[in-house]
């Protein structure tokens, strides 16, 4: 019949080389590490860095805030 069909098998060779097996193991581990790093960085609070020549908004002292709250809500007497 046809001599070239004798070497063709209906079952493919499923053996993987050592490099392919290492790649299969390394890629998910690197993806997990990258994901964990991104989650850690996203969870951190933002850093407040002032650029040169800029000023920040002045903070009001807590005493002033307490006085404002007292003016807005007078103390209630117990019944």
N, CA, C and O atoms as CSV, one atom per row, in Angstrom:
chain,resi,resn,atom,element,x,y,z
A,1,UNK,N,N,0.817,-1.178,0.000
A,1,UNK,CA,C,0.000,0.000,0.000
A,1,UNK,C,C,0.865,1.247,0.000
A,1,UNK,O,O,1.745,1.397,-0.847
A,2,UNK,N,N,0.618,2.145,0.949
A,2,UNK,CA,C,1.388,3.374,1.030
A,2,UNK,C,C,2.426,3.239,2.150
A,2,UNK,O,O,2.044,3.077,3.309
A,3,UNK,N,N,3.701,3.299,1.844
A,3,UNK,CA,C,4.733,3.074,2.872
A,3,UNK,C,C,4.790,4.206,3.914
A,3,UNK,O,O,5.187,3.960,5.052
A,4,UNK,N,N,4.404,5.435,3.551
A,4,UNK,CA,C,4.516,6.535,4.522
A,4,UNK,C,C,3.411,6.476,5.582
A,4,UNK,O,O,3.557,7.120,6.621
A,5,UNK,N,N,2.327,5.747,5.377
A,5,UNK,CA,C,1.268,5.635,6.374
A,5,UNK,C,C,1.640,4.668,7.492
A,5,UNK,O,O,0.999,4.681,8.542
A,6,UNK,N,N,2.649,3.838,7.298
A,6,UNK,CA,C,3.035,2.864,8.307
A,6,UNK,C,C,3.652,3.552,9.525
A,6,UNK,O,O,3.549,3.029,10.635
A,7,UNK,N,N,4.302,4.732,9.342
A,7,UNK,CA,C,4.952,5.407,10.460
A,7,UNK,C,C,4.010,6.381,11.191
A,7,UNK,O,O,4.370,6.926,12.234
A,8,UNK,N,N,2.831,6.593,10.653
A,8,UNK,CA,C,1.882,7.517,11.285
A,8,UNK,C,C,1.036,6.733,12.271
A,8,UNK,O,O,0.450,5.704,11.935
A,9,UNK,N,N,0.984,7.247,13.504
A,9,UNK,CA,C,0.217,6.585,14.547
A,9,UNK,C,C,-1.020,7.426,14.878
A,9,UNK,O,O,-0.943,8.655,14.888
A,10,UNK,N,N,-2.141,6.786,15.144
A,10,UNK,CA,C,-3.331,7.552,15.523
A,10,UNK,C,C,-3.219,8.133,16.939
A,10,UNK,O,O,-4.026,8.980,17.322
A,11,UNK,N,N,-2.231,7.687,17.713
A,11,UNK,CA,C,-2.025,8.175,19.079
A,11,UNK,C,C,-0.824,9.112,19.108
A,11,UNK,O,O,0.289,8.691,18.793
A,12,UNK,N,N,-1.026,10.371,19.477
A,12,UNK,CA,C,0.112,11.305,19.500
A,12,UNK,C,C,1.047,11.012,20.663
A,12,UNK,O,O,0.655,10.387,21.648
A,13,UNK,N,N,2.275,11.466,20.539
A,13,UNK,CA,C,3.270,11.290,21.587
A,13,UNK,C,C,2.957,12.296,22.696
A,13,UNK,O,O,3.040,13.505,22.481
A,14,UNK,N,N,2.600,11.801,23.869
A,14,UNK,CA,C,2.201,12.688,24.949
A,14,UNK,C,C,3.323,12.933,25.956
A,14,UNK,O,O,3.103,13.594,26.971
A,15,UNK,N,N,4.507,12.416,25.694
A,15,UNK,CA,C,5.624,12.632,26.604
A,15,UNK,C,C,6.113,14.076,26.470
A,15,UNK,O,O,6.340,14.563,25.363
A,16,UNK,N,N,6.271,14.749,27.606
A,16,UNK,CA,C,6.746,16.132,27.614
A,16,UNK,C,C,8.209,16.163,28.041
A,16,UNK,O,O,8.656,15.340,28.839
A,17,UNK,N,N,8.933,17.113,27.504
A,17,UNK,CA,C,10.336,17.251,27.888
A,17,UNK,C,C,10.427,17.872,29.276
A,17,UNK,O,O,9.441,18.395,29.796
A,18,UNK,N,N,11.606,17.811,29.867
A,18,UNK,CA,C,11.820,18.364,31.206
A,18,UNK,C,C,11.598,19.877,31.201
A,18,UNK,O,O,11.080,20.428,32.172
A,19,UNK,N,N,11.979,20.540,30.133
A,19,UNK,CA,C,11.781,21.985,30.042
A,19,UNK,C,C,10.308,22.356,30.002
A,19,UNK,O,O,9.895,23.342,30.614
A,20,UNK,N,N,9.526,21.583,29.295
A,20,UNK,CA,C,8.083,21.846,29.237
A,20,UNK,C,C,7.426,21.602,30.587
A,20,UNK,O,O,6.559,22.369,31.005
A,21,UNK,N,N,7.837,20.532,31.273
A,21,UNK,CA,C,7.291,20.261,32.600
A,21,UNK,C,C,7.671,21.360,33.595
A,21,UNK,O,O,6.858,21.754,34.431
A,22,UNK,N,N,8.908,21.850,33.499
A,22,UNK,CA,C,9.336,22.938,34.377
A,22,UNK,C,C,8.536,24.203,34.092
A,22,UNK,O,O,8.163,24.925,35.016
A,23,UNK,N,N,8.274,24.468,32.834
A,23,UNK,CA,C,7.491,25.638,32.456
A,23,UNK,C,C,6.061,25.529,32.988
A,23,UNK,O,O,5.485,26.517,33.446
A,24,UNK,N,N,5.499,24.334,32.925
A,24,UNK,CA,C,4.145,24.114,33.436
A,24,UNK,C,C,4.107,24.361,34.948
A,24,UNK,O,O,3.094,24.827,35.472
A,25,UNK,N,N,5.188,24.058,35.643
A,25,UNK,CA,C,5.233,24.261,37.092
A,25,UNK,C,C,5.541,25.712,37.458
A,25,UNK,O,O,5.001,26.225,38.438
A,26,UNK,N,N,6.399,26.378,36.689
A,26,UNK,CA,C,6.875,27.716,37.046
A,26,UNK,C,C,5.845,28.792,36.729
A,26,UNK,O,O,5.687,29.722,37.521
A,27,UNK,N,N,5.152,28.707,35.625
A,27,UNK,CA,C,4.231,29.767,35.205
A,27,UNK,C,C,3.114,30.000,36.234
A,27,UNK,O,O,2.873,31.156,36.581
A,28,UNK,N,N,2.425,28.979,36.740
A,28,UNK,CA,C,1.392,29.256,37.753
A,28,UNK,C,C,1.961,29.819,39.056
A,28,UNK,O,O,1.328,30.658,39.697
A,29,UNK,N,N,3.143,29.366,39.446
A,29,UNK,CA,C,3.756,29.880,40.675
A,29,UNK,C,C,4.088,31.355,40.515
A,29,UNK,O,O,3.838,32.139,41.429
A,30,UNK,N,N,4.645,31.751,39.377
A,30,UNK,CA,C,4.948,33.167,39.133
A,30,UNK,C,C,3.674,34.004,39.036
A,30,UNK,O,O,3.645,35.141,39.507
A,31,UNK,N,N,2.642,33.463,38.442
A,31,UNK,CA,C,1.375,34.192,38.342
A,31,UNK,C,C,0.764,34.396,39.729
A,31,UNK,O,O,0.235,35.470,40.017
A,32,UNK,N,N,0.830,33.386,40.584
A,32,UNK,CA,C,0.313,33.514,41.946
A,32,UNK,C,C,1.124,34.541,42.738
A,32,UNK,O,O,0.554,35.355,43.465
A,33,UNK,N,N,2.444,34.505,42.598
A,33,UNK,CA,C,3.290,35.474,43.301
A,33,UNK,C,C,2.985,36.897,42.839
A,33,UNK,O,O,2.904,37.807,43.665
A,34,UNK,N,N,2.818,37.100,41.553
A,34,UNK,CA,C,2.504,38.430,41.028
A,34,UNK,C,C,1.152,38.898,41.538
A,34,UNK,O,O,0.994,40.064,41.897
A,35,UNK,N,N,0.183,38.007,41.572
A,35,UNK,CA,C,-1.152,38.370,42.065
A,35,UNK,C,C,-1.100,38.755,43.540
A,35,UNK,O,O,-1.717,39.742,43.941
A,36,UNK,N,N,-0.373,37.989,44.352
A,36,UNK,CA,C,-0.262,38.311,45.773
A,36,UNK,C,C,0.422,39.657,45.986
A,36,UNK,O,O,0.016,40.427,46.857
A,37,UNK,N,N,1.448,39.945,45.202
A,37,UNK,CA,C,2.138,41.233,45.310
A,37,UNK,C,C,1.193,42.370,44.938
A,37,UNK,O,O,1.165,43.397,45.618
A,38,UNK,N,N,0.430,42.201,43.880
A,38,UNK,CA,C,-0.517,43.245,43.472
A,38,UNK,C,C,-1.597,43.465,44.528
A,38,UNK,O,O,-1.992,44.605,44.771
A,39,UNK,N,N,-2.075,42.407,45.153
A,39,UNK,CA,C,-3.081,42.549,46.211
A,39,UNK,C,C,-2.480,43.272,47.409
A,39,UNK,O,O,-3.138,44.122,48.010
A,40,UNK,N,N,-1.241,42.949,47.765
A,40,UNK,CA,C,-0.587,43.610,48.892
A,40,UNK,C,C,-0.376,45.091,48.608
A,40,UNK,O,O,-0.607,45.926,49.483
A,41,UNK,N,N,0.056,45.426,47.404
A,41,UNK,CA,C,0.290,46.828,47.041
A,41,UNK,C,C,-1.031,47.594,47.001
A,41,UNK,O,O,-1.081,48.749,47.423
A,42,UNK,N,N,-2.085,46.981,46.508
A,42,UNK,CA,C,-3.384,47.654,46.432
A,42,UNK,C,C,-3.968,47.878,47.822
A,42,UNK,O,O,-4.717,48.835,48.020
A,43,UNK,N,N,-3.646,47.027,48.787
A,43,UNK,CA,C,-4.194,47.139,50.130
A,43,UNK,C,C,-3.502,48.229,50.942
A,43,UNK,O,O,-4.079,48.738,51.903
A,44,UNK,N,N,-2.294,48.591,50.577
A,44,UNK,CA,C,-1.562,49.611,51.323
A,44,UNK,C,C,-2.229,50.968,51.169
A,44,UNK,O,O,-2.843,51.261,50.144
A,45,UNK,N,N,-2.100,51.782,52.191
A,45,UNK,CA,C,-2.656,53.129,52.137
A,45,UNK,C,C,-1.820,54.000,51.205
A,45,UNK,O,O,-0.637,53.734,50.993
A,46,UNK,N,N,-2.431,55.027,50.659
A,46,UNK,CA,C,-1.676,55.907,49.763
A,46,UNK,C,C,-0.638,56.713,50.538
A,46,UNK,O,O,-0.864,57.109,51.681
A,47,UNK,N,N,0.482,56.943,49.907
A,47,UNK,CA,C,1.525,57.764,50.518
A,47,UNK,C,C,1.254,59.213,50.174
A,47,UNK,O,O,0.923,59.543,49.035
A,48,UNK,N,N,1.397,60.067,51.159
A,48,UNK,CA,C,1.173,61.495,50.942
A,48,UNK,C,C,2.528,62.172,50.785
A,48,UNK,O,O,3.214,62.448,51.770
A,49,UNK,N,N,2.895,62.429,49.569
A,49,UNK,CA,C,4.148,63.123,49.294
A,49,UNK,C,C,3.820,64.484,48.702
A,49,UNK,O,O,3.099,64.589,47.709
A,50,UNK,N,N,4.351,65.509,49.317
A,50,UNK,CA,C,4.133,66.857,48.806
A,50,UNK,C,C,5.223,67.178,47.795
A,50,UNK,O,O,6.406,66.939,48.038
A,51,UNK,N,N,4.814,67.714,46.679
A,51,UNK,CA,C,5.784,68.109,45.664
A,51,UNK,C,C,6.489,69.379,46.118
A,51,UNK,O,O,5.972,70.124,46.949
A,52,UNK,N,N,7.644,69.612,45.579
A,52,UNK,CA,C,8.417,70.796,45.947
A,52,UNK,C,C,7.658,72.059,45.551
A,52,UNK,O,O,7.150,72.177,44.436
A,53,UNK,N,N,7.596,73.001,46.493
A,53,UNK,CA,C,6.954,74.267,46.198
A,53,UNK,C,C,5.458,74.278,46.437
A,53,UNK,O,O,4.803,75.278,46.144
A,54,UNK,N,N,4.901,73.209,46.954
A,54,UNK,CA,C,3.469,73.179,47.224
A,54,UNK,C,C,3.249,73.197,48.728
A,54,UNK,O,O,4.111,72.788,49.506
A,55,UNK,N,N,2.103,73.671,49.109
A,55,UNK,CA,C,1.770,73.682,50.530
A,55,UNK,C,C,0.546,72.821,50.746
A,55,UNK,O,O,-0.300,72.679,49.863
A,56,UNK,N,N,0.466,72.255,51.922
A,56,UNK,CA,C,-0.683,71.427,52.245
A,56,UNK,C,C,-1.766,72.284,52.877
A,56,UNK,O,O,-1.517,73.410,53.307
A,57,UNK,N,N,-2.956,71.742,52.925
A,57,UNK,CA,C,-4.079,72.436,53.544
A,57,UNK,C,C,-3.824,72.475,55.043
A,57,UNK,O,O,-3.525,71.438,55.635
A,58,UNK,N,N,-3.934,73.637,55.674
A,58,UNK,CA,C,-3.670,73.701,57.115
A,58,UNK,C,C,-4.706,72.900,57.890
A,58,UNK,O,O,-5.902,72.941,57.599
A,59,UNK,N,N,-4.223,72.184,58.868
A,59,UNK,CA,C,-5.102,71.353,59.684
A,59,UNK,C,C,-5.677,72.190,60.813
A,59,UNK,O,O,-4.962,72.971,61.439
A,60,UNK,N,N,-6.955,72.029,61.072
A,60,UNK,CA,C,-7.584,72.741,62.175
A,60,UNK,C,C,-7.364,71.956,63.454
A,60,UNK,O,O,-7.421,70.726,63.445
A,61,UNK,N,N,-7.115,72.644,64.539
A,61,UNK,CA,C,-6.917,71.916,65.797
A,61,UNK,C,C,-8.225,71.278,66.263
A,61,UNK,O,O,-9.314,71.744,65.928
A,62,UNK,N,N,-8.096,70.216,67.033
A,62,UNK,CA,C,-9.261,69.480,67.512
A,62,UNK,C,C,-10.125,70.326,68.445
A,62,UNK,O,O,-11.331,70.100,68.541
A,63,UNK,N,N,-9.533,71.281,69.118
A,63,UNK,CA,C,-10.292,72.117,70.051
A,63,UNK,C,C,-11.355,72.892,69.282
A,63,UNK,O,O,-12.490,73.014,69.742
A,64,UNK,N,N,-11.002,73.401,68.149
A,64,UNK,CA,C,-11.944,74.172,67.354
A,64,UNK,C,C,-13.100,73.288,66.873
A,64,UNK,O,O,-14.250,73.726,66.853
A,65,UNK,N,N,-12.796,72.052,66.488
A,65,UNK,CA,C,-13.841,71.127,66.054
A,65,UNK,C,C,-14.797,70.811,67.189
A,65,UNK,O,O,-16.006,70.727,66.976
A,66,UNK,N,N,-14.266,70.635,68.398
A,66,UNK,CA,C,-15.117,70.331,69.542
A,66,UNK,C,C,-16.026,71.506,69.882
A,66,UNK,O,O,-17.187,71.320,70.248
A,67,UNK,N,N,-15.494,72.707,69.759
A,67,UNK,CA,C,-16.315,73.888,70.038
A,67,UNK,C,C,-17.445,74.010,69.025
A,67,UNK,O,O,-18.561,74.382,69.390
A,68,UNK,N,N,-17.180,73.709,67.783
A,68,UNK,CA,C,-18.214,73.770,66.759
A,68,UNK,C,C,-19.308,72.739,67.020
A,68,UNK,O,O,-20.489,73.024,66.822
A,69,UNK,N,N,-18.923,71.552,67.458
A,69,UNK,CA,C,-19.902,70.516,67.749
A,69,UNK,C,C,-20.764,70.901,68.942
A,69,UNK,O,O,-21.959,70.606,68.965
A,70,UNK,N,N,-20.173,71.552,69.925
A,70,UNK,CA,C,-20.936,71.974,71.092
A,70,UNK,C,C,-21.954,73.039,70.708
A,70,UNK,O,O,-23.056,73.068,71.254
A,71,UNK,N,N,-21.597,73.906,69.778
A,71,UNK,CA,C,-22.521,74.941,69.347
A,71,UNK,C,C,-23.687,74.348,68.549
A,71,UNK,O,O,-24.821,74.812,68.660
A,72,UNK,N,N,-23.407,73.349,67.766
A,72,UNK,CA,C,-24.434,72.740,66.937
A,72,UNK,C,C,-25.392,71.879,67.761
A,72,UNK,O,O,-26.601,71.911,67.532
A,73,UNK,N,N,-24.866,71.112,68.712
A,73,UNK,CA,C,-25.684,70.211,69.508
A,73,UNK,C,C,-25.538,70.565,70.979
A,73,UNK,O,O,-24.575,70.147,71.620
A,74,UNK,N,N,-26.490,71.338,71.530
A,74,UNK,CA,C,-26.391,71.663,72.955
A,74,UNK,C,C,-26.637,70.411,73.811
A,74,UNK,O,O,-27.321,69.474,73.397
A,75,UNK,N,N,-26.072,70.430,74.984
A,75,UNK,CA,C,-26.230,69.277,75.880
A,75,UNK,C,C,-27.676,69.175,76.319
A,75,UNK,O,O,-28.333,70.191,76.547
A,76,UNK,N,N,-28.173,67.964,76.438
A,76,UNK,CA,C,-29.544,67.723,76.866
A,76,UNK,C,C,-29.543,67.359,78.342
A,76,UNK,O,O,-28.658,66.656,78.830
A,77,UNK,N,N,-30.533,67.843,79.020
A,77,UNK,CA,C,-30.636,67.542,80.445
A,77,UNK,C,C,-31.335,66.199,80.629
A,77,UNK,O,O,-32.243,65.844,79.878
A,78,UNK,N,N,-30.902,65.478,81.621
A,78,UNK,CA,C,-31.497,64.177,81.905
A,78,UNK,C,C,-32.887,64.360,82.467
A,78,UNK,O,O,-33.124,65.302,83.223
A,79,UNK,N,N,-33.799,63.499,82.124
A,79,UNK,CA,C,-35.187,63.633,82.588
A,79,UNK,C,C,-35.376,63.063,83.961
A,79,UNK,O,O,-36.484,63.096,84.496
